[in-house]
Amino acid sequence: MAAVITLQSSSTTGPTAPSAAAFQQSPASDHHHQLLRPRVQQQSQPQPSHAPQPGSISTPQSPASSIGTLSRVTASGRDAPSCDACVRRKSRCAINEMINKCYSCDFHRQDCTFTLSVTSRPGTADVPSKKRKLDDADAEEVESPKRPISDVPCPESQIGTLTWVPAARQSTTLPPASNKPDSSSRPALNNHHILTPAFWFQSTQHIGLTTELEPALLEFLPLDQNNEGCVASSRVRKFGDDGTFMRVVNTRSHADSPQTATLDAIESLVAPYGSTLVEKFFEHVHPSFPILMEDSFRQSYRARTGLTPLLLSAVYVLALKFVDVGPASQSVRRPDAGRLESTALKLLTESLPYASMSTVQAGLLLMQRSNLATAALNAQLVTAGFELGLHQDCSSWRMETWEKGLRKRLAWALYMQDKWSALVHGRPSHIVSSNWMVQDLVEQDFTDAFSGTSAHDDAPVGHGPLSFCHMVALTTILSDILDRFYTLQAIEEFRTAGNNRTRMILERAKPAQIRLKEWFGRLPTQLKMDSGGDIFETVNEDNSRNGALHLSYFATEITLHRCIVRSLSQDTADAYLSHICRSAAKTRLISAMDFVNRLRPMHLRSFWPAAARTNFALIGSFGVLLRVTAPTKEESEFYRLRLCEYRWTLSVSKKDAEFLEFALESLDSATNLDHYVPEKPGIDELMTSAAKPTINASRSGANAQLEDSMVELEQTGESGRGGTSSVISGLASPATSISDDSVQDASIPPL
C-alpha cells in the first residue's frame, strides 16, 4: 500500500473511476496497422435535480478504431443564477454537478445557497445560455457560467477545475449504481481540457511505506463524497481501493506564487511569433513526443488561462528552431532565444520543489535541448516524477481514462529520458525495474494527445504514437544492456572472471541481440527509413521523423558491441572468436555510417531528441575503438579511412543540424589522441607469428561451443536484418557496405 499527498489550491470536482476498459492490444505487437485514435463517444447520465432539461442517450460505435472503443461521458451544463457567496464576491458561479455546489464554495468549504440570487433574479434558470465560439473567448468568457460544464474534467494532472463547451454538444448518461461517485459524472469538455491558474499550486508528495505517517491508518480515514479526508492540517484523497494515491489541499492563493515571469512576459520575448511557435511545436515536436494534450493546450493558449509560464516557455524553446526568421523579417524583432531559455530554466527551478504534472511536462520538453539536458536536471525530474507517483500503476486508480493515458505517456517519457541520460552522461540510471510498475502503452493512452479536429487518423497523428511506443520498447532493451554490462556490479563480475570475461559477456549478450532482432521485426513500414528500397524515394513529414528512432537503434547496438570489443584480448579470446566478434562489430559500424551518410536535409531538419547529438558521436567513438584495438596496421588504416569519410559526412550535414558540431568535436578530440596509440604490426608479420604451432593450436569443447553459438547468433541477426545492419534503414553504401553477393560471408568481411 502506498499513498501520495497532493498539494493544490482548490478541491477537485469529484472522484474518478475508469470510464472504459483499456485496449488489450499492446503497441509492441501491433505492427500491421497504425495506432488509431478512437473518436469521442458519448454516454448518458441523469441530470442533477437543478438541471431542468433531460438529455438523450447516445452511444455511437467509433468507426475509427478496429480494436476497441473508448466511452466518454458528458455532463449537462447549468444555466442557473449565481449563488449567494458568488453574488457577494461578484464572481462567476459554476456548479459542480457531482456535489451540487459551485466550485468557489467547494474550494472555500462553505455552504452553497441561492437565497439572494433567487430573490433578485427570478426565472434566471429558464434563460437559455448563449453560445460562443471558443476561438473568440477571452479568459473571462472561459469562466462564464453561461456555458455548460465540459466533457472531461481537468484533474490535478492537466489541471483545470472548470471548462466549457457549447450547449449543443451536451448529453446525459446513466451512472452505474454505486455508493461512490463515479468519474463519469464529473464535468467534461468534449475532449478538451483547459489548464486553470490553480494548476500552479497542484503538486503531489508520495507517502512511502517507511515514513512517519503510517499508511494503514489512512484506510480508516473518514472520507467525504470526493474521497477526501483530513490529516492534521492537510486533506488527503484516496484514489484506489488499495490506498495508493492520496492528496493534500494547499489553499495558498495564486497571487502568492513565486513566478519569475508571467505569460505576457514570456510572450514578449518571442513576439510576434507566439502563435506561429505553437503551430510549429504541434507540427514538428508533438507528433514524436506526445506528452501534452493538444486541444487542451491550444484552448488554454487562446484563452490565456490555465497555462503556466513555465510550460509555455518550454514549448517556445523547442519550437524556435522551426521558425524561419530570415531576411524578409528583418523589420520584425527577432525572438530572444537566450533570454527565453534562461527564463524557462529559472521557472523550472522554482517549480521543482512542489512539482506538478505541468512541471514534469515542461522539464521533459526543456531536456530535449541538448545544451540543457544535464545529468543534474534529469535527476531532479525523476525525483519529481516519483513525487507525483508516475512510477506506479494507475490502471486501477479512480480517474478518467484520458488522465491515465496522460500519466502513462509522461511516465514512459520520463523513463526514456532517464535511460538515455544514463547512456549519454555515463551515470547510473535513477529508475530501476523493481520500482517501476507502469503498464505498457496502448492505443487508448493516446486518445486525447492529439487534436480531435484532425481530418486524418494517420499522419502525423497515427505515426506519432507508433514511433513513441517503439522508442519506449527500444529504451527498455537499452536499459537491459546498461544493467547487464555497465553497472559497477557487472563490471566487477567481468573483472573477476579473468580469462573467461569474453565468454561471460557473450553469454549475456545473446538475449539482448535476440530482443533487438525481434524489435526490428515488429517495425511497421511507416517507421522504416524507406519502404521500397528506392534511394530516391520521396521523404515526407512522417518518415523524416524516423531518423531519431533508427539512430537510437544503432546507438543501442553500438553500446552492446563496445563492451564485447573491449573484452577481447589474447588471454580472453582466441583468434577465431576475436575475428567473429570484430567482424560483427565492423558490420554494425558500417551500417551506422551508411545511415548517417544517407540522411537528407529533411531528416536533419526534423525534431531530434537531446540524446541524438551524443548518439552521432558514439558512431565515431565506436570507429575509434575498433581502430585502436585493430590487430594489424591494414585494419587500423581501414577504420581511419572510414572515420575520415564519417567526419566529412558530419561536416556537410551540420548546416542542416547544428547539433552535429558536437559529434565533429568529439571525433576531432579522439583523433588528436591517435599519436599515443602504439603502431600496429603489418598483416604479413602477424600471419608469420600466427603460423607458429604454439598459439591456439586447438579449441576446447567449451570454447568451440561458445564460438559456434556466436556464429549462429550472428547469422540469425543478419538474416533478420536482410544481410547487414544497413538494410534496417534501407541504406547500402557502395563504399562501405558488404555486397549482396557476399551476404552469406558477412560475418568474415575482408580487412
Secondary structure by P-SEA (a helix, b strand, c coil): cbbbbbbbcccccccccccccccccccccccccccccccbbbbbbbccccccbbbbbbbbcccccccbbbbbbbbbbbbccccaaaaaacbbbbbcccccccaaaaaacbbbbcaaaaaaccccccbbbbbbbccccccccccccccccccccccccccccccccccccbbbbbcccccccccccccccccbbbbccccccbbbbbbcccccccaaaaaacccccccccccccbbbbbccccccbbbbbbccccccccccccaaaaaaacccaaaaaaaaaaaccccccccccaaaaaaaaaacccccaaaaaaaaaaaccccccccccccccccaaaaaaaaaaaaaaaacccccaaaaaaaaaaacccccccaaaaaaaaaaaaaaccccccccccccaaaaaaaaaaaaaaaaaaaaaaaaacccccccccccccccccccccccccccccccccaaaaaaaaaaaaaaaaaaaaaaaaaacccaaaaaaaaacccaaaaaaaaaaaaaaaaaaaaaaacccccccccccccccccccccccaaaaaaaaaaaaaaaaaaaaaacccccccaaaaaaaaaaaaaaaaaaaaaaaaccccccccccccaaaaaaaaaaaaaaaaaaacccaaaaaaaaaaaaaaaaaaaaaccccccaaaaaaaaaaaaaacccccccccaaaaaaaaacccccccccaaaaaaaaaaaaaaaaaaaaacccccccccccccccccccccccccccccc
